Amino acid sequence: MNMNEVIARINELAAKNKTVGLTEEELEERAKLRRIYIDNVTGNLKGQLDNTYIVRPDGTKEKLERKDKK
């Protein structure tokens, strides 16, 4: 299932939830789809940040360092 399909299904479930409500199976499906979406967005952001450099005024590039969580 690609991201466009995941987003479309999340939107379908959201619309149904507003009108008639969701069954227990649909609630579980919605939770799984949301997790897939969040993991995808987080992974994409981490990938971008891993390839981000700071360009100093003298023209040198410095790779961003990952900070450890406290």
C-alpha positions as YAML, in Angstrom:
chain: A
units: angstrom
residues:
- id: 1
  name: MET
  ca: [0.00, 0.00, 0.00]
- id: 2
  name: ASN
  ca: [1.57, 3.31, -1.04]
- id: 3
  name: MET
  ca: [1.25, 6.54, 0.91]
- id: 4
  name: ASN
  ca: [-1.49, 7.95, -1.32]
- id: 5
  name: GLU
  ca: [-3.61, 4.86, -0.64]
- id: 6
  name: VAL
  ca: [-2.87, 5.06, 3.10]
- id: 7
  name: ILE
  ca: [-3.89, 8.72, 3.23]
- id: 8
  name: ALA
  ca: [-7.03, 8.08, 1.17]
- id: 9
  name: ARG
  ca: [-8.08, 5.25, 3.48]
- id: 10
  name: ILE
  ca: [-7.39, 7.36, 6.60]
- id: 11
  name: ASN
  ca: [-9.59, 10.08, 5.12]
- id: 12
  name: GLU
  ca: [-12.36, 7.59, 4.33]
- id: 13
  name: LEU
  ca: [-12.31, 6.32, 7.90]
- id: 14
  name: ALA
  ca: [-12.31, 9.88, 9.27]
- id: 15
  name: ALA
  ca: [-15.37, 10.77, 7.20]
- id: 16
  name: LYS
  ca: [-17.16, 7.60, 8.25]
- id: 17
  name: ASN
  ca: [-16.28, 8.25, 11.90]
- id: 18
  name: LYS
  ca: [-17.93, 11.68, 11.69]
- id: 19
  name: THR
  ca: [-21.13, 10.32, 10.19]
- id: 20
  name: VAL
  ca: [-21.93, 6.83, 11.49]
- id: 21
  name: GLY
  ca: [-18.95, 5.86, 13.64]
- id: 22
  name: LEU
  ca: [-16.41, 3.08, 13.27]
- id: 23
  name: THR
  ca: [-16.48, -0.59, 14.16]
- id: 24
  name: GLU
  ca: [-13.80, -2.08, 16.38]
- id: 25
  name: GLU
  ca: [-12.00, -3.49, 13.32]
- id: 26
  name: GLU
  ca: [-12.04, -0.10, 11.62]
- id: 27
  name: LEU
  ca: [-10.64, 1.56, 14.74]
- id: 28
  name: GLU
  ca: [-7.76, -0.92, 14.70]
- id: 29
  name: GLU
  ca: [-7.21, -0.37, 10.97]
- id: 30
  name: ARG
  ca: [-7.20, 3.41, 11.50]
- id: 31
  name: ALA
  ca: [-4.60, 3.10, 14.28]
- id: 32
  name: LYS
  ca: [-2.36, 0.93, 12.08]
- id: 33
  name: LEU
  ca: [-2.68, 3.28, 9.11]
- id: 34
  name: ARG
  ca: [-1.90, 6.30, 11.28]
- id: 35
  name: ARG
  ca: [1.21, 4.53, 12.61]
- id: 36
  name: ILE
  ca: [2.34, 3.77, 9.03]
- id: 37
  name: TYR
  ca: [1.82, 7.41, 8.08]
- id: 38
  name: ILE
  ca: [3.66, 8.79, 11.13]
- id: 39
  name: ASP
  ca: [6.58, 6.38, 10.67]
- id: 40
  name: ASN
  ca: [6.84, 7.39, 7.01]
- id: 41
  name: VAL
  ca: [6.83, 11.12, 7.74]
- id: 42
  name: THR
  ca: [9.34, 10.70, 10.56]
- id: 43
  name: GLY
  ca: [11.62, 8.58, 8.38]
- id: 44
  name: ASN
  ca: [11.50, 11.12, 5.56]
- id: 45
  name: LEU
  ca: [12.32, 13.97, 7.94]
- id: 46
  name: LYS
  ca: [15.24, 12.06, 9.45]
- id: 47
  name: GLY
  ca: [16.52, 11.32, 5.96]
- id: 48
  name: GLN
  ca: [16.40, 15.00, 5.05]
- id: 49
  name: LEU
  ca: [18.14, 16.05, 8.25]
- id: 50
  name: ASP
  ca: [20.84, 13.40, 7.77]
- id: 51
  name: ASN
  ca: [21.68, 15.06, 4.46]
- id: 52
  name: THR
  ca: [21.57, 18.67, 5.67]
- id: 53
  name: TYR
  ca: [24.67, 20.84, 5.75]
- id: 54
  name: ILE
  ca: [25.32, 24.30, 7.13]
- id: 55
  name: VAL
  ca: [27.17, 26.57, 4.72]
- id: 56
  name: ARG
  ca: [29.41, 28.97, 6.61]
- id: 57
  name: PRO
  ca: [30.10, 32.52, 5.36]
- id: 58
  name: ASP
  ca: [33.59, 31.43, 4.22]
- id: 59
  name: GLY
  ca: [32.00, 28.78, 1.98]
- id: 60
  name: THR
  ca: [32.83, 25.71, 4.05]
- id: 61
  name: LYS
  ca: [30.15, 23.09, 4.61]
- id: 62
  name: GLU
  ca: [29.50, 21.49, 7.97]
- id: 63
  name: LYS
  ca: [27.30, 18.43, 8.36]
- id: 64
  name: LEU
  ca: [24.65, 18.68, 11.04]
- id: 65
  name: GLU
  ca: [25.41, 16.43, 14.00]
- id: 66
  name: ARG
  ca: [22.68, 14.36, 15.59]
- id: 67
  name: LYS
  ca: [21.94, 15.29, 19.19]
- id: 68
  name: ASP
  ca: [21.27, 12.48, 21.61]
- id: 69
  name: LYS
  ca: [17.99, 12.45, 23.48]
- id: 70
  name: LYS
  ca: [18.21, 13.16, 27.19]
...
